Amino acid sequence: MTAYRVEVRVMPRAALLDPQGQAVEHALHALGFGEVARVRVGKHLLLDVEAASRDEAAARARAMCDRLLANPVTEDFDVAVGTG
Amino acid sequence: MTAYRVEVRVMPRAALLDPQGQAVEHALHALGFGEVARVRVGKHLLLDVEAASRDEAAARARAMCDRLLANPVTEDFDVAVGTG
C-alpha cells in the first residue's frame, strides 16, 4: 500500500449560475481589474489516499466525491493522482 | 488582446491548521473511507483575463490574488494560464 497525493477540483456546473463567482467578478472590477470575466469559484482539495495502485487511489477519490465532496446536482469534479 | 483562461488555486498554508480539511477528513472516515489522511481544502477559481500575452495574464492574475483572492497571512496560491 502506498500513500498517493490526490488533487480534487470541484466546480459549479457550467450551465448553472455561480453567485460566488459573480460576486468575485464584481469585486475585481471595482478594484480596477476590468479585464476579467467569466469568474467561477469552486473547491480544491488535497488528500493522501492509501491504495495499492494509482488507479485504485483515483477510484476511491471519485467514490469520495460521489458520497461527500461534490454535489451531483450542481457540481462537477476532476480527480488527479500525484506521486505515490 | 486575447482572452486567456486562468486557473487559480488558493490553499491554506502548510504550517497552519485547516479546520475545514479536518472536518472533511472526519466525515470521510465516518463514511468508511479510512484510507484518507491529510485532507486540506482550498479554493479553485477559473477566470478569463484579457491580456496581450500569457505572461501579462499571469501577472494580472497574481495581482488579483494579492489584492483580493488570497489572504497573504493564511493562504498560498498558484496561477496557471491556459490557452488563449
Backbone of each chain as ProteinMPNN parsed JSONL, in Angstrom:
{"seq_chain_A": "MTAYRVEVRVMPRAALLDPQGQAVEHALHALGFGEVARVRVGKHLLLDVEAASRDEAAARARAMCDRLLANPVTEDFDVAVGTG", "coords_chain_A": {"N_chain_A": [[0.852, -1.193, 0.0], [0.508, 2.189, -0.821], [0.852, 5.667, -0.113], [-0.886, 7.896, -1.898], [-0.842, 11.162, -3.265], [-3.589, 13.015, -3.801], [-5.362, 15.199, -5.905], [-8.29, 17.062, -5.968], [-10.677, 18.694, -7.822], [-13.466, 20.657, -7.561], [-16.1, 22.038, -9.177], [-18.68, 24.503, -9.847], [-21.339, 23.524, -12.007], [-21.198, 24.147, -15.532], [-23.542, 25.058, -16.731], [-24.931, 26.305, -14.763], [-25.793, 29.176, -12.765], [-23.329, 31.004, -10.924], [-23.207, 32.358, -8.069], [-21.206, 33.094, -6.229], [-18.95, 33.316, -7.843], [-19.805, 35.446, -9.46], [-19.925, 37.489, -7.559], [-17.217, 37.719, -6.867], [-16.219, 38.511, -9.352], [-17.452, 41.04, -9.673], [-16.269, 42.374, -7.521], [-13.584, 42.338, -8.297], [-13.726, 43.936, -10.603], [-14.437, 46.355, -9.375], [-12.093, 46.888, -8.073], [-10.501, 47.659, -10.105], [-9.72, 45.773, -11.947], [-10.629, 45.442, -14.762], [-10.34, 43.758, -16.897], [-11.139, 41.186, -16.448], [-13.314, 38.361, -16.692], [-16.129, 36.072, -16.66], [-15.86, 34.617, -14.156], [-15.479, 31.85, -12.059], [-16.033, 30.033, -9.109], [-14.824, 27.428, -7.217], [-14.036, 24.463, -5.318], [-10.901, 23.254, -4.062], [-9.334, 20.348, -3.254], [-6.875, 18.636, -1.38], [-5.649, 15.438, -0.748], [-4.312, 12.632, 1.036], [-4.256, 9.345, -0.037], [-4.31, 6.034, 0.837], [-3.463, 3.313, -1.077], [-3.39, 0.452, -3.318], [-2.623, 0.942, -5.874], [-2.23, 3.513, -8.405], [-4.564, 3.723, -9.937], [-6.447, 2.588, -8.208], [-6.372, 4.459, -6.131], [-7.384, 6.714, -7.465], [-9.949, 5.787, -8.071], [-11.043, 5.449, -5.517], [-10.987, 8.096, -4.643], [-12.784, 9.238, -6.44], [-15.071, 7.933, -5.565], [-15.305, 9.111, -3.042], [-15.919, 11.716, -3.819], [-18.431, 11.27, -5.002], [-19.877, 10.489, -2.766], [-19.556, 12.49, -0.802], [-17.912, 14.815, -1.342], [-18.62, 16.332, -3.572], [-21.531, 17.903, -4.926], [-23.845, 16.197, -6.693], [-25.836, 17.306, -8.253], [-25.28, 19.978, -8.724], [-22.567, 20.333, -9.123], [-19.447, 19.616, -10.796], [-16.649, 17.348, -10.905], [-13.062, 16.831, -10.929], [-10.443, 14.445, -10.755], [-7.088, 14.052, -9.878], [-4.238, 12.09, -9.656], [-1.298, 12.229, -7.86], [2.226, 11.714, -7.252], [3.236, 8.643, -5.697]], "CA_chain_A": [[0.0, 0.0, 0.0], [1.259, 3.432, -0.961], [0.034, 6.872, 0.077], [-0.892, 8.75, -3.087], [-1.353, 12.519, -3.079], [-4.674, 13.173, -4.765], [-5.941, 16.535, -6.029], [-9.677, 17.032, -6.414], [-11.219, 20.011, -8.156], [-14.932, 20.624, -7.592], [-16.539, 23.334, -9.733], [-20.096, 24.58, -10.212], [-21.575, 23.119, -13.394], [-21.127, 25.259, -16.479], [-24.866, 25.565, -17.091], [-25.567, 26.936, -13.599], [-25.284, 30.427, -12.233], [-22.377, 30.853, -9.826], [-23.295, 33.659, -7.39], [-19.919, 33.44, -5.61], [-18.103, 33.796, -8.922], [-20.266, 36.781, -9.862], [-19.516, 38.446, -6.52], [-15.777, 37.931, -7.023], [-16.016, 39.289, -10.579], [-17.809, 42.442, -9.409], [-15.256, 42.951, -6.623], [-12.375, 42.577, -9.1], [-13.974, 45.123, -11.433], [-14.396, 47.537, -8.503], [-10.689, 47.136, -7.726], [-9.771, 48.112, -11.283], [-9.367, 44.664, -12.847], [-11.713, 45.395, -15.729], [-10.06, 42.776, -17.953], [-11.518, 39.843, -16.026], [-14.697, 37.974, -16.994], [-16.467, 34.643, -16.503], [-15.221, 34.071, -12.955], [-16.193, 30.773, -11.381], [-15.342, 29.679, -7.868], [-15.095, 26.094, -6.708], [-13.183, 23.978, -4.224], [-9.737, 22.45, -4.405], [-8.982, 19.519, -2.096], [-5.704, 17.768, -1.424], [-5.781, 14.372, 0.238], [-3.485, 11.435, 0.918], [-5.09, 8.142, -0.103], [-3.565, 4.772, 0.852], [-4.058, 2.409, -2.057], [-2.443, -0.481, -3.911], [-2.204, 1.441, -7.187], [-2.77, 4.834, -8.739], [-5.945, 3.584, -10.39], [-7.315, 2.39, -7.045], [-6.459, 5.744, -5.424], [-8.3, 7.575, -8.21], [-11.304, 5.262, -7.935], [-11.527, 5.77, -4.171], [-11.236, 9.539, -4.564], [-14.047, 9.511, -7.133], [-16.152, 7.495, -4.674], [-15.461, 10.15, -2.008], [-16.642, 12.832, -4.438], [-19.826, 10.883, -5.169], [-20.548, 10.358, -1.465], [-19.467, 13.633, 0.118], [-17.16, 16.035, -1.653], [-19.277, 17.12, -4.617], [-22.979, 17.804, -5.044], [-24.01, 15.71, -8.066], [-26.803, 18.114, -8.999], [-24.809, 21.335, -9.021], [-21.122, 20.442, -9.26], [-18.633, 18.615, -11.492], [-15.343, 17.222, -10.255], [-11.926, 16.163, -11.578], [-9.51, 13.825, -9.812], [-5.744, 13.838, -10.423], [-3.413, 11.389, -8.67], [0.113, 12.584, -7.959], [3.218, 10.676, -6.984], [2.958, 7.798, -4.539]], "C_chain_A": [[0.885, 1.24, 0.0], [0.314, 4.598, -0.692], [0.182, 7.757, -1.156], [-1.458, 10.12, -2.726], [-2.367, 12.779, -4.187], [-5.183, 14.62, -4.722], [-7.341, 16.403, -6.599], [-10.135, 18.464, -6.646], [-12.72, 19.882, -8.302], [-15.409, 22.002, -8.038], [-18.048, 23.326, -9.949], [-20.271, 24.239, -11.686], [-21.674, 24.327, -14.306], [-22.493, 25.87, -16.744], [-25.514, 26.349, -15.953], [-24.963, 28.297, -13.318], [-24.321, 30.128, -11.089], [-22.334, 32.194, -9.081], [-21.964, 34.072, -6.75], [-18.951, 33.971, -6.675], [-18.5, 35.193, -9.379], [-19.846, 37.835, -8.849], [-18.029, 38.751, -6.627], [-15.508, 38.787, -8.257], [-16.334, 40.767, -10.343], [-16.759, 43.1, -8.519], [-13.97, 43.232, -7.386], [-12.55, 43.798, -9.998], [-13.864, 46.395, -10.585], [-12.968, 47.878, -8.101], [-9.857, 47.554, -8.942], [-9.336, 47.016, -12.238], [-10.49, 44.478, -13.868], [-11.543, 44.328, -16.791], [-10.508, 41.368, -17.6], [-12.996, 39.591, -16.312], [-14.871, 36.491, -16.677], [-15.752, 34.006, -15.311], [-16.097, 32.968, -12.365], [-15.353, 30.318, -10.199], [-15.783, 28.295, -7.419], [-14.158, 25.749, -5.571], [-11.999, 23.214, -4.789], [-9.348, 21.679, -3.151], [-7.716, 18.736, -2.389], [-5.903, 16.692, -0.378], [-4.767, 13.28, -0.018], [-4.4, 10.23, 0.951], [-4.172, 6.925, -0.146], [-4.227, 3.805, -0.112], [-2.961, 1.529, -2.645], [-1.906, 0.019, -5.249], [-2.773, 2.839, -7.396], [-4.23, 4.744, -9.156], [-6.886, 3.399, -9.214], [-7.466, 3.692, -6.267], [-7.443, 6.676, -6.129], [-9.744, 7.108, -8.043], [-11.876, 5.581, -6.559], [-11.838, 7.263, -4.047], [-12.534, 9.9, -5.293], [-15.245, 9.071, -6.281], [-16.385, 8.52, -3.566], [-16.201, 11.363, -2.559], [-18.122, 12.503, -4.564], [-20.574, 10.902, -3.84], [-20.605, 11.66, -0.691], [-18.958, 14.926, -0.507], [-17.832, 16.923, -2.692], [-20.783, 16.891, -4.571], [-23.3, 17.392, -6.485], [-24.978, 16.547, -8.898], [-26.165, 19.404, -9.505], [-23.321, 21.411, -9.345], [-20.544, 19.311, -10.105], [-17.305, 18.508, -10.768], [-14.345, 16.53, -11.176], [-11.033, 15.604, -10.489], [-8.179, 13.632, -10.525], [-4.887, 13.22, -9.329], [-1.956, 11.741, -8.909], [1.014, 11.413, -7.626], [2.877, 9.913, -5.72], [4.03, 7.947, -3.48]], "O_chain_A": [[1.876, 1.32, 0.727], [-0.875, 4.529, -1.003], [1.256, 8.299, -1.416], [-2.429, 10.225, -1.977], [-2.028, 12.76, -5.37], [-5.403, 15.184, -3.651], [-7.552, 15.713, -7.597], [-9.998, 19.328, -5.78], [-13.195, 19.07, -9.096], [-15.158, 23.005, -7.369], [-18.636, 22.275, -10.205], [-19.447, 24.62, -12.517], [-22.165, 25.387, -13.915], [-22.596, 27.077, -16.961], [-26.542, 26.993, -16.159], [-23.789, 28.546, -13.591], [-24.471, 29.136, -10.377], [-21.529, 33.065, -9.412], [-21.627, 35.256, -6.727], [-18.229, 34.942, -6.446], [-17.639, 36.028, -9.654], [-19.456, 38.942, -9.221], [-17.619, 39.904, -6.495], [-14.667, 39.686, -8.219], [-15.578, 41.643, -10.762], [-16.399, 44.256, -8.737], [-13.327, 44.255, -7.153], [-11.63, 44.604, -10.139], [-13.277, 47.387, -11.016], [-12.665, 49.037, -7.817], [-8.652, 47.776, -8.825], [-8.659, 47.288, -13.23], [-11.209, 43.479, -13.839], [-12.49, 44.018, -17.513], [-10.281, 40.44, -18.377], [-13.825, 40.493, -16.191], [-13.903, 35.762, -16.457], [-15.109, 32.966, -15.456], [-17.304, 33.139, -12.196], [-14.127, 30.23, -10.279], [-16.975, 28.03, -7.263], [-13.564, 26.625, -4.943], [-12.085, 22.605, -5.855], [-9.065, 22.274, -2.11], [-7.512, 18.241, -3.497], [-6.282, 16.988, 0.756], [-4.4, 13.027, -1.166], [-5.227, 10.096, 1.853], [-3.352, 6.794, -1.055], [-5.415, 3.508, 0.016], [-1.772, 1.809, -2.499], [-0.855, -0.43, -5.706], [-3.664, 3.286, -6.675], [-5.042, 5.588, -8.777], [-7.982, 3.96, -9.193], [-8.558, 4.006, -5.792], [-8.241, 7.349, -5.477], [-10.654, 7.923, -7.892], [-13.047, 5.94, -6.437], [-12.827, 7.648, -3.424], [-13.293, 10.753, -4.834], [-16.287, 9.725, -6.267], [-17.528, 8.775, -3.188], [-17.013, 11.97, -1.86], [-18.975, 13.342, -4.273], [-21.746, 11.276, -3.78], [-21.586, 11.922, 0.005], [-19.494, 16.002, -0.244], [-17.634, 18.138, -2.691], [-21.245, 15.807, -4.216], [-23.049, 18.166, -7.409], [-24.936, 16.496, -10.127], [-26.483, 19.866, -10.601], [-22.85, 22.453, -9.8], [-21.075, 18.201, -10.13], [-16.876, 19.447, -10.098], [-14.711, 15.762, -12.066], [-10.88, 16.209, -9.427], [-8.136, 13.113, -11.641], [-4.809, 13.743, -8.217], [-1.438, 11.576, -10.013], [0.603, 10.255, -7.711], [2.3, 10.467, -4.785], [3.955, 7.305, -2.433]]}, "seq_chain_B": "MTAYRVEVRVMPRAALLDPQGQAVEHALHALGFGEVARVRVGKHLLLDVEAASRDEAAARARAMCDRLLANPVTEDFDVAVGTG", "coords_chain_B": {"N_chain_B": [[-5.246, 41.886, -28.105], [-5.961, 39.087, -26.103], [-8.211, 36.657, -24.779], [-7.362, 34.93, -22.055], [-7.657, 31.81, -20.419], [-7.555, 31.41, -17.079], [-6.387, 29.559, -14.341], [-6.672, 29.476, -10.884], [-5.354, 28.436, -7.871], [-6.0, 28.352, -4.526], [-4.733, 27.734, -1.427], [-4.825, 26.736, 2.061], [-2.038, 27.659, 4.076], [0.728, 25.418, 4.508], [1.769, 25.219, 7.083], [-0.273, 25.869, 8.745], [-3.172, 25.076, 10.728], [-6.038, 23.47, 9.337], [-9.173, 23.761, 9.659], [-11.469, 23.189, 8.133], [-10.554, 21.212, 6.388], [-9.958, 19.232, 8.283], [-12.523, 18.669, 9.223], [-13.699, 17.6, 6.924], [-12.076, 15.353, 6.612], [-12.725, 13.855, 8.936], [-15.42, 13.362, 8.391], [-15.187, 11.791, 6.081], [-13.876, 9.546, 7.147], [-15.918, 8.65, 8.834], [-17.712, 7.82, 6.944], [-16.57, 5.527, 6.066], [-14.245, 5.707, 4.621], [-11.464, 4.996, 5.458], [-8.891, 5.115, 4.544], [-7.974, 7.623, 3.994], [-6.086, 10.603, 4.549], [-4.586, 13.622, 5.869], [-6.161, 15.8, 4.776], [-6.79, 18.7, 2.971], [-8.456, 21.737, 2.342], [-9.136, 24.05, -0.101], [-9.582, 26.829, -2.36], [-10.685, 26.927, -5.768], [-10.355, 28.773, -8.596], [-11.639, 29.849, -11.709], [-10.948, 32.012, -14.354], [-11.469, 34.347, -17.011], [-9.06, 36.279, -18.567], [-8.319, 39.191, -20.184], [-5.551, 39.941, -22.088], [-2.321, 40.975, -23.35], [-0.441, 39.024, -23.589], [0.537, 35.701, -22.511], [2.191, 35.873, -20.251], [1.531, 38.406, -19.29], [-1.148, 37.984, -18.612], [-0.827, 36.11, -16.544], [0.578, 37.668, -14.696], [-1.327, 39.654, -14.095], [-3.289, 38.058, -12.939], [-1.921, 37.157, -10.686], [-1.688, 39.587, -9.368], [-4.391, 40.025, -8.795], [-4.785, 37.988, -6.944], [-3.115, 38.877, -4.887], [-4.459, 41.203, -4.156], [-7.132, 40.494, -3.627], [-8.02, 37.742, -3.908], [-6.621, 35.857, -2.377], [-5.652, 35.338, 1.015], [-2.922, 36.831, 2.35], [-1.717, 36.16, 4.733], [-2.613, 33.676, 5.567], [-2.88, 31.98, 3.406], [-1.645, 30.3, 0.455], [-1.02, 30.683, -3.071], [-1.392, 29.426, -6.461], [-0.921, 30.104, -9.905], [-2.088, 29.293, -13.086], [-1.909, 29.584, -16.536], [-4.043, 28.981, -19.182], [-4.946, 28.062, -22.541], [-5.096, 30.672, -25.013]], "CA_chain_B": [[-5.603, 41.362, -26.775], [-6.524, 37.751, -26.152], [-8.788, 36.225, -23.506], [-6.715, 33.716, -21.551], [-8.352, 31.111, -19.341], [-6.586, 31.314, -15.986], [-6.787, 28.768, -13.175], [-6.02, 29.913, -9.652], [-5.564, 27.528, -6.74], [-5.696, 29.031, -3.253], [-4.772, 26.693, -0.381], [-4.308, 27.15, 3.361], [-0.602, 27.399, 4.181], [1.033, 24.089, 5.058], [2.087, 25.285, 8.51], [-1.454, 26.244, 9.518], [-4.289, 24.158, 10.848], [-7.099, 23.665, 8.345], [-10.343, 23.156, 10.304], [-12.39, 22.632, 7.13], [-9.968, 19.946, 5.966], [-10.136, 18.241, 9.349], [-13.932, 18.269, 9.25], [-13.926, 16.711, 5.774], [-11.392, 14.083, 6.899], [-13.532, 13.099, 9.899], [-16.641, 12.905, 7.718], [-14.817, 10.678, 5.189], [-13.645, 8.364, 7.994], [-17.223, 8.168, 9.309], [-18.384, 7.159, 5.808], [-15.875, 4.289, 5.734], [-13.022, 5.947, 3.85], [-10.4, 5.056, 6.465], [-7.576, 5.216, 3.917], [-7.659, 9.006, 3.643], [-5.401, 11.379, 5.59], [-4.014, 14.922, 5.486], [-7.065, 16.492, 3.866], [-6.771, 20.166, 3.018], [-9.496, 22.286, 1.48], [-8.921, 25.428, -0.538], [-10.461, 27.334, -3.413], [-10.226, 26.835, -7.144], [-11.041, 29.801, -9.383], [-11.413, 29.949, -13.153], [-11.299, 33.344, -14.828], [-10.975, 34.818, -18.308], [-8.31, 37.524, -18.418], [-7.883, 39.818, -21.446], [-4.182, 40.415, -21.928], [-1.55, 40.964, -24.588], [0.407, 37.832, -23.623], [0.322, 34.79, -21.378], [2.892, 36.392, -19.079], [0.764, 39.511, -18.714], [-2.333, 37.403, -17.968], [-0.405, 35.517, -15.265], [0.934, 38.747, -13.767], [-2.562, 40.283, -13.63], [-3.967, 37.122, -12.029], [-1.219, 37.199, -9.398], [-2.078, 40.839, -8.701], [-5.742, 39.812, -8.237], [-4.627, 37.172, -5.734], [-2.551, 39.725, -3.838], [-5.408, 42.229, -3.727], [-8.479, 40.043, -3.226], [-8.428, 36.329, -3.957], [-5.949, 35.059, -1.344], [-5.242, 36.022, 2.239], [-1.473, 36.611, 2.36], [-1.26, 35.631, 6.029], [-3.037, 32.3, 5.835], [-3.063, 31.171, 2.198], [-0.732, 30.349, -0.69], [-1.757, 30.497, -4.326], [-0.72, 29.104, -7.725], [-1.633, 30.597, -11.089], [-1.752, 28.59, -14.327], [-2.598, 30.199, -17.671], [-4.347, 28.013, -20.229], [-4.876, 28.534, -23.923], [-5.699, 31.974, -25.275]], "C_chain_B": [[-6.307, 40.02, -26.942], [-7.123, 37.439, -24.779], [-8.138, 34.902, -23.112], [-7.555, 33.132, -20.427], [-7.331, 30.851, -18.243], [-7.188, 30.482, -14.855], [-5.988, 29.224, -11.976], [-6.384, 28.929, -8.545], [-5.128, 28.251, -5.482], [-5.837, 28.008, -2.137], [-4.31, 27.277, 0.951], [-2.827, 26.785, 3.463], [-0.334, 26.102, 4.932], [1.227, 24.134, 6.568], [0.861, 25.531, 9.383], [-2.43, 25.088, 9.632], [-5.323, 24.487, 9.784], [-8.366, 23.003, 8.902], [-11.318, 22.546, 9.305], [-11.872, 21.287, 6.63], [-10.127, 18.856, 7.014], [-11.574, 17.754, 9.422], [-14.239, 17.299, 8.112], [-13.281, 15.344, 6.042], [-12.208, 13.236, 7.874], [-14.797, 12.553, 9.243], [-16.337, 11.738, 6.785], [-14.556, 9.412, 5.998], [-14.988, 7.771, 8.449], [-17.985, 7.46, 8.197], [-17.664, 5.883, 5.373], [-14.617, 4.463, 4.9], [-11.842, 6.113, 4.811], [-9.023, 5.273, 5.876], [-7.151, 6.644, 3.617], [-7.026, 9.734, 4.829], [-4.983, 12.721, 5.003], [-4.89, 15.655, 4.465], [-6.914, 18.0, 4.061], [-7.744, 20.691, 1.966], [-9.17, 23.739, 1.163], [-9.921, 25.798, -1.612], [-9.824, 27.092, -4.775], [-11.033, 27.847, -7.943], [-10.652, 29.674, -10.841], [-11.806, 31.347, -13.575], [-10.748, 33.566, -16.216], [-10.293, 36.151, -18.081], [-7.881, 37.993, -19.806], [-6.49, 40.366, -21.249], [-3.465, 40.286, -23.257], [-0.696, 39.707, -24.709], [0.058, 36.947, -22.428], [0.975, 35.33, -20.118], [2.115, 37.532, -18.43], [-0.486, 38.98, -18.011], [-1.968, 36.811, -16.608], [-0.082, 36.603, -14.246], [-0.317, 39.424, -13.216], [-3.292, 39.358, -12.649], [-3.266, 37.088, -10.673], [-1.544, 38.482, -8.637], [-3.476, 40.712, -8.087], [-5.675, 38.981, -6.964], [-4.114, 38.029, -4.586], [-3.589, 40.69, -3.278], [-6.678, 41.647, -3.11], [-8.591, 38.537, -3.0], [-7.798, 35.473, -2.863], [-5.63, 35.939, -0.149], [-3.749, 35.788, 2.421], [-0.953, 36.032, 3.674], [-1.508, 34.127, 6.133], [-3.056, 31.401, 4.595], [-1.91, 31.351, 1.211], [-1.55, 30.179, -1.968], [-0.808, 30.118, -5.458], [-1.578, 29.637, -8.854], [-1.156, 29.792, -12.292], [-2.573, 29.186, -15.457], [-2.793, 29.159, -18.758], [-4.254, 28.652, -21.606], [-5.585, 29.856, -24.087], [-6.87, 31.854, -26.236]], "O_chain_B": [[-7.148, 39.853, -27.826], [-6.618, 37.892, -23.752], [-8.345, 33.88, -23.765], [-8.094, 33.859, -19.592], [-6.348, 30.145, -18.463], [-8.34, 30.675, -14.466], [-4.765, 29.344, -12.044], [-7.555, 28.63, -8.313], [-3.991, 28.713, -5.394], [-6.923, 27.472, -1.916], [-3.499, 28.204, 0.977], [-2.411, 25.726, 2.991], [-1.058, 25.735, 5.858], [0.881, 23.178, 7.261], [0.932, 25.42, 10.607], [-2.507, 24.231, 8.752], [-5.466, 25.64, 9.378], [-8.609, 21.823, 8.65], [-11.926, 21.512, 9.58], [-12.64, 20.339, 6.467], [-10.398, 17.701, 6.685], [-11.823, 16.571, 9.655], [-14.942, 16.307, 8.301], [-13.868, 14.305, 5.736], [-12.369, 12.034, 7.665], [-15.199, 11.419, 9.506], [-17.125, 10.796, 6.696], [-14.964, 8.324, 5.592], [-15.172, 6.554, 8.449], [-18.815, 6.593, 8.471], [-18.09, 5.226, 4.424], [-13.989, 3.478, 4.511], [-11.294, 7.204, 4.964], [-8.079, 5.58, 6.604], [-6.083, 6.863, 3.046], [-7.398, 9.499, 5.979], [-5.024, 12.922, 3.789], [-4.406, 16.077, 3.414], [-6.913, 18.497, 5.187], [-7.839, 20.162, 0.859], [-8.957, 24.55, 2.064], [-10.967, 25.167, -1.758], [-8.601, 27.058, -4.917], [-12.262, 27.784, -7.965], [-9.493, 29.424, -11.172], [-12.876, 31.83, -13.203], [-9.69, 33.043, -16.566], [-10.87, 37.054, -17.476], [-7.169, 37.284, -20.517], [-6.259, 41.168, -20.345], [-3.92, 39.593, -24.166], [-0.268, 39.355, -25.808], [-0.608, 37.367, -21.482], [0.391, 35.26, -19.036], [2.037, 37.632, -17.206], [-0.848, 39.466, -16.94], [-2.702, 36.982, -15.634], [-0.426, 36.479, -13.07], [-0.384, 39.738, -12.028], [-3.846, 39.818, -11.651], [-3.92, 37.001, -9.634], [-1.662, 38.471, -7.412], [-3.725, 41.223, -6.995], [-6.416, 39.232, -6.014], [-4.6, 37.933, -3.46], [-3.605, 40.966, -2.079], [-7.242, 42.227, -2.182], [-9.187, 38.1, -2.016], [-8.38, 34.466, -2.461], [-5.371, 37.134, -0.291], [-3.338, 34.646, 2.629], [0.143, 35.472, 3.712], [-0.707, 33.397, 6.717], [-3.23, 30.188, 4.718], [-1.287, 32.411, 1.145], [-2.637, 29.603, -1.947], [0.383, 30.427, -5.437], [-2.806, 29.626, -8.775], [0.048, 29.629, -12.494], [-3.795, 29.283, -15.354], [-1.835, 28.529, -19.206], [-3.567, 29.656, -21.799], [-6.559, 30.139, -23.389], [-7.5, 32.858, -26.569]]}, "name": "protein", "num_of_chains": 2, "seq": "MTAYRVEVRVMPRAALLDPQGQAVEHALHALGFGEVARVRVGKHLLLDVEAASRDEAAARARAMCDRLLANPVTEDFDVAVGTGMTAYRVEVRVMPRAALLDPQGQAVEHALHALGFGEVARVRVGKHLLLDVEAASRDEAAARARAMCDRLLANPVTEDFDVAVGTG"}
